[in-house]
Amino acid sequence: MVLESWKKIKQGEIAPIYLLFGTEAFLINETKQLLLNHILDEEERDFNFSVYDLEETPIEAALEDAETFPFLGEKKVIFLHNPAFLTAERSKEKIDHNLARFELYLREPAPYTVMVISAPYEKLDERKKITKELKRNAELVEAKKLKEYELKNWVKDRAKSSGIEFEPNAIEQLIGLVGTNMFMISSEVDKLALYAAGEKRINADLVEKLVARSLEQNIFTLIEKVVQRKLDEALRIYYDLLKQNEEPIKILALLAGQFRLIYQVKELSRRGYGQQQMAGFLKTHPFRVKLAAGHAQKFTDEELANLMDLLAEADYQMKTGGMHKSLLIEMLLFRLKR
């Protein structure tokens, strides 16, 4: 697990080879930065830090670098990006890599080099010999979407590193407002920590006051108001989005996506799926599934089917110029009100 790997790195337990794989870009970036900060000082990086894009450079060049002694230091760090040979995908530009030599290096890595292989892919090709060899010899860091409790623990730890403590309901509020994008959460946590530096504590009121709502969160709140039959409040949110220069077509797409998720969650729940299973099947974060499940209980199957028809009709009219785009969504909101 990525958080366990971070703990080892912070304790000085550094492996000679790391394989970072998965689609959560924030976790991959954070792991690379954490390793770099713990291995090399700023003045050492000019001489002992290298980056190779394996879609443009053969692996042999990186291996030669890895086997060369560090200059004016004890360690060197090498980042390898885009190792498409670990997947079933094909590189756009074919590069011939000497994978046999790479396999030899993996079995006996240079003791003075830390090699970090960044594979931002959903799946690796487990049938390939090089993938098996890497998994046997590297420290594996899977950068996948964090579960809700993991995300909350990560927020708590990030705040703690700045000497700040989150109240439990404040973390819930933060994720509710920002969503599960870790880049955005990280930015908001750092901002809150700076603001609360004096009191050392962050509560839900402070989160509500300072945290910027994502467009997705505004859409979620808008839907909440529709579900509660508070059309005036739903329209107020919509008008605010227009003032912020949000495009009506983007707003409509997010509305459709959220209602589609609600529809899918309701159907999968009927089939006996748990929330974690739904998240895996729908390829979305469990927290989004949890929120959609709450909404799904407030609609009948017939109501949701009708909503999907209304959204499809609005999408068609918007793309064919049947009505002014902003007015089209306004009319849609009136029709969504049950």
Wavefront OBJ file of the C-alpha trace (Angstrom):
o trace
v 0.000 0.000 0.000
v 1.287 3.458 -0.876
v 0.852 4.934 2.612
v 2.877 2.093 4.136
v 5.648 2.695 1.581
v 5.706 6.399 2.540
v 6.137 5.411 6.182
v 9.157 3.228 5.324
v 10.743 6.005 3.252
v 10.296 8.537 6.072
v 11.978 6.047 8.436
v 14.956 5.813 6.084
v 14.142 2.344 4.718
v 15.070 2.986 1.087
v 14.902 0.178 -1.488
v 17.259 0.081 -4.529
v 14.338 -0.207 -6.994
v 10.766 1.117 -6.846
v 7.916 0.311 -9.194
v 5.157 2.933 -8.944
v 2.103 1.772 -10.862
v -1.515 2.904 -11.070
v -3.594 5.813 -12.295
v -3.606 8.083 -9.204
v -1.115 10.661 -10.465
v -0.949 12.534 -7.161
v 0.281 9.458 -5.258
v 2.934 8.733 -7.901
v 4.178 12.328 -7.822
v 4.204 12.452 -4.017
v 6.151 9.186 -3.774
v 8.782 10.403 -6.234
v 9.171 13.720 -4.410
v 9.355 11.983 -1.036
v 12.142 9.687 -2.259
v 14.073 12.534 -3.816
v 13.845 14.637 -0.660
v 15.003 11.782 1.577
v 17.907 10.635 -0.588
v 19.515 13.747 -2.070
v 20.196 17.236 -0.789
v 19.378 20.165 -3.097
v 23.052 20.662 -4.037
v 23.453 16.970 -4.951
v 20.605 16.898 -7.462
v 22.476 18.676 -10.244
v 24.985 15.808 -10.377
v 23.175 12.725 -9.056
v 19.594 12.958 -10.296
v 18.482 11.886 -13.787
v 15.138 11.451 -15.562
v 14.552 9.218 -18.608
v 11.439 8.974 -20.784
v 11.408 5.377 -22.024
v 9.162 6.302 -24.933
v 12.101 8.324 -26.283
v 15.221 6.742 -24.762
v 16.302 3.082 -24.699
v 16.606 1.466 -21.278
v 20.329 0.855 -21.844
v 21.089 4.573 -21.451
v 19.422 4.617 -18.033
v 21.214 1.419 -16.993
v 24.613 2.850 -17.908
v 23.787 5.875 -15.786
v 22.613 3.655 -12.903
v 25.866 1.685 -12.957
v 28.045 4.811 -12.934
v 29.270 5.921 -9.499
v 27.644 9.058 -8.085
v 29.575 12.311 -8.363
v 30.441 14.031 -5.060
v 27.902 12.015 -3.081
v 26.980 8.567 -1.838
v 23.729 8.039 -3.717
v 22.113 8.834 -7.020
v 18.449 8.764 -8.049
v 17.102 7.828 -11.474
v 13.484 8.247 -12.550
v 12.229 6.129 -15.465
v 8.954 7.314 -16.989
v 6.506 5.603 -19.371
v 7.735 1.973 -19.403
v 5.143 0.892 -21.965
v 6.931 -2.458 -22.288
v 5.306 -3.423 -18.962
v 1.851 -3.267 -20.553
v 0.058 -4.748 -23.518
v 0.069 -1.255 -25.076
v 2.396 -0.237 -27.862
v 4.458 2.935 -27.794
v 3.608 5.537 -30.429
v 7.240 5.580 -31.458
v 8.883 2.189 -31.308
v 12.003 2.101 -29.139
v 14.052 -1.074 -28.930
v 14.839 -1.768 -25.291
v 17.409 -4.324 -24.188
v 15.118 -5.945 -21.636
v 17.490 -8.871 -21.064
v 20.051 -6.427 -19.706
v 17.373 -4.759 -17.609
v 16.443 -8.125 -16.088
v 20.090 -8.683 -15.105
v 20.200 -5.276 -13.448
v 17.015 -5.998 -11.488
v 18.605 -9.135 -10.015
v 21.734 -7.242 -8.961
v 21.085 -3.478 -8.777
v 23.866 -0.968 -8.128
v 24.026 -0.394 -4.335
v 24.568 3.357 -4.759
v 21.579 3.955 -7.085
v 17.863 4.249 -6.329
v 15.871 3.548 -9.491
v 12.245 4.691 -9.538
v 10.079 3.301 -12.354
v 6.863 5.253 -12.872
v 4.166 3.257 -14.690
v 0.928 5.340 -14.785
v -1.159 2.491 -16.176
v -4.332 0.872 -14.903
v -2.917 -2.609 -15.551
v 0.478 -4.176 -16.124
v 0.918 -7.180 -18.392
v 1.482 -9.970 -15.854
v 2.365 -12.421 -18.633
v 5.587 -10.623 -19.519
v 8.836 -11.840 -18.047
v 10.076 -8.309 -17.356
v 6.930 -7.515 -15.337
v 7.368 -10.664 -13.241
v 11.056 -9.860 -12.696
v 10.247 -6.326 -11.577
v 7.582 -7.481 -9.152
v 10.057 -9.956 -7.647
v 12.869 -7.462 -7.166
v 11.313 -4.014 -6.713
v 9.470 -2.318 -3.885
v 5.919 -2.158 -5.257
v 3.898 1.017 -4.712
v 0.369 0.767 -6.106
v -1.031 4.241 -6.759
v -4.731 3.469 -6.829
v -7.694 5.503 -5.627
v -7.716 5.587 -1.830
v -10.683 4.172 0.033
v -12.679 6.667 2.075
v -11.003 5.806 5.396
v -7.556 5.894 3.737
v -8.299 9.319 2.248
v -9.370 10.629 5.647
v -6.226 9.220 7.289
v -4.097 10.822 4.591
v -5.740 14.230 5.176
v -5.134 13.819 8.923
v -1.461 12.912 8.383
v -0.865 15.739 5.914
v -2.296 18.274 8.366
v -0.300 16.720 11.208
v 2.933 17.213 9.260
v 2.129 20.963 9.346
v 1.409 20.851 13.091
v -2.368 21.074 12.547
v -5.182 18.807 13.741
v -8.446 18.235 11.869
v -11.648 17.543 13.751
v -13.313 14.382 12.294
v -16.377 16.212 10.941
v -14.066 18.800 9.349
v -12.417 16.107 7.216
v -15.855 14.853 6.152
v -16.816 18.419 5.258
v -13.610 18.953 3.271
v -14.083 15.848 1.125
v -17.748 16.709 0.666
v -16.865 20.162 -0.679
v -13.788 19.368 -2.768
v -14.468 15.812 -3.898
v -11.789 13.119 -4.113
v -9.251 14.857 -6.375
v -6.093 14.578 -4.260
v -4.358 17.517 -5.941
v -7.279 19.777 -4.943
v -7.554 18.311 -1.431
v -3.811 18.781 -0.907
v -4.021 22.431 -1.936
v -6.968 23.098 0.386
v -5.351 21.288 3.345
v -2.193 23.383 2.947
v -4.298 26.574 2.769
v -6.271 25.609 5.886
v -3.089 24.710 7.765
v -1.625 28.115 6.972
v -4.769 29.913 8.124
v -5.081 27.861 11.335
v -1.383 28.051 12.243
v -2.208 29.974 15.437
v -4.962 27.765 16.852
v -3.513 24.488 15.465
v -7.019 23.090 14.940
v -9.407 22.989 11.988
v -13.158 22.589 12.474
v -16.050 22.194 10.035
v -16.988 25.889 10.239
v -13.510 26.916 9.099
v -13.658 24.436 6.221
v -17.057 25.778 5.177
v -15.704 29.332 5.313
v -12.418 28.876 3.436
v -12.611 25.889 1.116
v -13.428 26.570 -2.517
v -16.152 24.326 -3.889
v -15.331 22.385 -7.014
v -17.679 22.596 -9.990
v -18.596 18.951 -9.349
v -19.507 19.769 -5.746
v -21.683 22.677 -6.845
v -23.469 20.301 -9.231
v -23.919 17.809 -6.391
v -25.414 20.537 -4.171
v -27.644 21.641 -7.036
v -28.959 18.083 -7.364
v -29.509 17.972 -3.585
v -31.736 21.022 -3.884
v -33.684 19.460 -6.771
v -34.197 16.279 -4.739
v -35.425 18.382 -1.797
v -37.749 20.286 -4.159
v -35.980 23.565 -3.358
v -36.037 24.897 -6.900
v -35.247 28.487 -5.901
v -32.001 27.383 -4.212
v -31.113 25.121 -7.152
v -31.559 28.030 -9.550
v -29.475 30.305 -7.307
v -26.573 27.829 -7.514
v -26.998 27.613 -11.278
v -26.964 31.404 -11.693
v -23.816 31.589 -9.528
v -22.123 29.070 -11.827
v -23.009 31.185 -14.846
v -21.525 34.259 -13.118
v -18.318 32.236 -12.659
v -18.276 31.745 -16.466
v -18.958 28.020 -16.296
v -20.142 26.732 -19.674
v -23.771 25.472 -19.737
v -22.736 22.471 -21.827
v -20.236 21.453 -19.133
v -22.839 21.929 -16.403
v -25.264 19.760 -18.354
v -22.642 17.050 -18.857
v -21.934 16.947 -15.108
v -25.637 16.849 -14.287
v -26.113 13.963 -16.703
v -23.071 12.140 -15.325
v -24.280 12.450 -11.733
v -27.808 11.267 -12.521
v -26.374 8.423 -14.620
v -24.307 7.354 -11.615
v -27.388 7.497 -9.369
v -29.279 5.343 -11.872
v -26.437 2.800 -12.103
v -25.953 2.619 -8.331
v -29.683 2.010 -7.802
v -29.653 -0.826 -10.355
v -26.474 -2.437 -8.977
v -27.812 -2.171 -5.434
v -30.894 -4.084 -6.519
v -28.583 -6.818 -7.829
v -26.905 -7.112 -4.444
v -23.652 -5.245 -5.104
v -21.870 -3.624 -2.149
v -20.532 -0.074 -2.429
v -16.914 -1.209 -2.905
v -18.014 -3.619 -5.654
v -19.969 -0.840 -7.348
v -16.944 1.475 -7.220
v -14.799 -1.157 -8.918
v -17.426 -1.998 -11.532
v -18.176 1.667 -12.343
v -14.492 2.708 -12.074
v -15.255 5.572 -9.705
v -14.323 6.488 -6.154
v -16.238 4.709 -3.332
v -17.068 8.103 -1.816
v -18.966 9.100 -4.984
v -20.848 5.787 -4.871
v -21.778 6.422 -1.226
v -23.220 9.850 -2.080
v -25.060 8.510 -5.139
v -26.558 5.676 -3.068
v -28.079 8.255 -0.720
v -29.686 10.055 -3.653
v -30.844 6.829 -5.309
v -33.128 6.062 -2.372
v -35.086 9.249 -3.071
v -36.076 8.284 -6.635
v -38.252 5.566 -8.069
v -37.055 3.663 -11.140
v -39.668 5.452 -13.244
v -38.539 8.878 -12.026
v -34.893 8.164 -12.806
v -35.723 6.821 -16.271
v -37.736 9.997 -16.948
v -34.843 12.167 -15.714
v -32.418 10.419 -18.059
v -34.803 11.067 -20.971
v -35.043 14.767 -20.050
v -31.245 15.072 -19.852
v -30.797 13.327 -23.198
v -33.351 15.643 -24.798
v -31.609 18.719 -23.320
v -28.256 17.485 -24.593
v -29.676 17.052 -28.108
v -31.233 20.534 -28.116
v -28.045 22.120 -26.793
v -25.942 20.517 -29.522
v -28.403 21.348 -32.301
v -29.037 24.931 -31.183
v -32.709 24.392 -30.417
v -32.724 26.937 -27.578
v -30.353 29.356 -25.829
v -27.980 27.155 -23.817
v -28.320 28.862 -20.438
v -32.119 29.046 -20.770
v -32.212 25.383 -21.738
v -30.748 24.281 -18.383
v -33.045 26.664 -16.523
v -36.043 25.014 -18.174
v -34.541 21.600 -17.453
v -34.317 22.402 -13.735
v -38.000 23.307 -13.688
v -38.797 19.963 -15.285
v -36.494 18.010 -12.960
v -38.402 19.298 -9.945
v -40.745 16.492 -8.995
l 1 2 3 4 5 6 7 8 9 10 11 12 13 14 15 16 17 18 19 20 21 22 23 24 25 26 27 28 29 30 31 32 33 34 35 36 37 38 39 40 41 42 43 44 45 46 47 48 49 50 51 52 53 54 55 56 57 58 59 60 61 62 63 64 65 66 67 68 69 70 71 72 73 74 75 76 77 78 79 80 81 82 83 84 85 86 87 88 89 90 91 92 93 94 95 96 97 98 99 100 101 102 103 104 105 106 107 108 109 110 111 112 113 114 115 116 117 118 119 120 121 122 123 124 125 126 127 128 129 130 131 132 133 134 135 136 137 138 139 140 141 142 143 144 145 146 147 148 149 150 151 152 153 154 155 156 157 158 159 160 161 162 163 164 165 166 167 168 169 170 171 172 173 174 175 176 177 178 179 180 181 182 183 184 185 186 187 188 189 190 191 192 193 194 195 196 197 198 199 200 201 202 203 204 205 206 207 208 209 210 211 212 213 214 215 216 217 218 219 220 221 222 223 224 225 226 227 228 229 230 231 232 233 234 235 236 237 238 239 240 241 242 243 244 245 246 247 248 249 250 251 252 253 254 255 256 257 258 259 260 261 262 263 264 265 266 267 268 269 270 271 272 273 274 275 276 277 278 279 280 281 282 283 284 285 286 287 288 289 290 291 292 293 294 295 296 297 298 299 300 301 302 303 304 305 306 307 308 309 310 311 312 313 314 315 316 317 318 319 320 321 322 323 324 325 326 327 328 329 330 331 332 333 334 335 336 337 338
